[in-house]
Amino acid sequence: MFKIIPIQELILNNKLDSLTGSSILVCLFNANASLFCARIQFNGDLVAASPDIFQLALGSDAEFLLLASDGLWDYMNSLDAVAFVRNQLRQHGDVQIACEALGQAALNQGSQDNVSIVIADLGHTDWQSLPLPQQNILYELGQAFATIGIVSVGIWMTSQLPL
């Protein structure tokens, strides 16, 4: 005997644990035939999403929105991702190509997770006339020397520890 309970009712009443040990047949239909059917065995590892929702005002200088799953963020920090997308849009102005290239970049860096990316060009930027970013050689040299200095001090300090 089957009992049909809408999943929304279980979520709203906080009764997802009642599905543990259950087997559920999920079918998606169109008007003519079954498109997809799968049997799901629940074993207590249920996750109900509670998204963090923020509202903020975008300035007139906002260029694009970048939304992505942890498949990207676990392998690329936000500054690198924004720079990557900005360079992609500067080259061709196509968000579809930029999405695909960013996803491929995450996979090339070793991401084993699914990579979902949404880029929304807000239409405020003329990508073709945007100047290329200028590298600050002195700043980069300063960072390199500071890194070498910190690493050298760390090596020296560890060599002074008694064994």
C-alpha positions, 0 to 999 in steps of 0.5 A, spaced: 500 500 500 502 506 498 501 513 501 502 519 497 505 525 501 507 531 498 515 533 499 513 540 501 509 537 507 514 533 510 519 539 509 514 544 512 513 540 518 520 538 519 519 530 518 524 529 513 526 523 518 520 520 517 523 518 510 529 514 513 529 507 510 523 508 505 524 507 498 520 512 493 519 512 486 520 519 483 517 520 476 517 526 471 511 526 466 509 529 460 502 529 457 504 523 453 509 518 456 513 518 462 520 521 461 524 519 467 523 514 473 528 513 479 527 509 485 530 513 491 532 509 497 533 514 503 538 512 509 538 518 513 543 522 510 537 527 507 539 535 506 534 540 506 537 547 503 536 553 507 540 558 503 543 564 505 539 570 502 542 577 502 540 583 499 544 589 496 544 595 492 548 595 486 552 601 484 552 604 477 559 601 476 557 594 477 559 590 471 557 583 472 554 578 477 558 571 478 554 566 481 557 559 482 557 552 486 563 550 490 566 546 484 568 553 482 570 556 489 573 550 492 579 551 486 579 559 485 578 565 489 573 570 488 578 575 485 581 570 480 574 568 478 572 576 477 579 577 473 578 571 469 571 573 467 573 580 466 578 578 461 574 573 457 569 578 456 574 583 454 576 578 449 569 577 446 564 580 450 560 573 450 558 571 457 556 563 454 563 563 452 566 566 459 562 561 463 564 555 459 572 557 459 571 559 467 568 552 468 574 549 464 579 553 468 576 550 475 576 543 472 583 544 469 585 546 476 583 539 479 575 540 481 572 533 481 565 536 483 560 539 479 561 546 477 555 550 476 556 558 473 551 563 472 554 570 469 549 576 468 552 581 464 549 588 467 550 591 460 553 597 463 560 596 460 563 596 453 567 590 454 571 592 447 573 599 449 575 597 456 583 598 457 587 592 459 589 592 466 597 594 467 601 590 471 605 594 477 612 591 476 614 594 483 609 592 487 610 585 484 617 585 486 616 587 493 611 582 494 616 577 491 622 579 496 617 580 502 615 572 501 622 570 500 624 574 506 618 571 510 620 564 508 627 565 510 626 567 517 621 561 518 627 557 515 632 560 520 627 560 526 626 552 525 633 551 524 634 554 531 629 549 534 633 544 539 632 537 536 
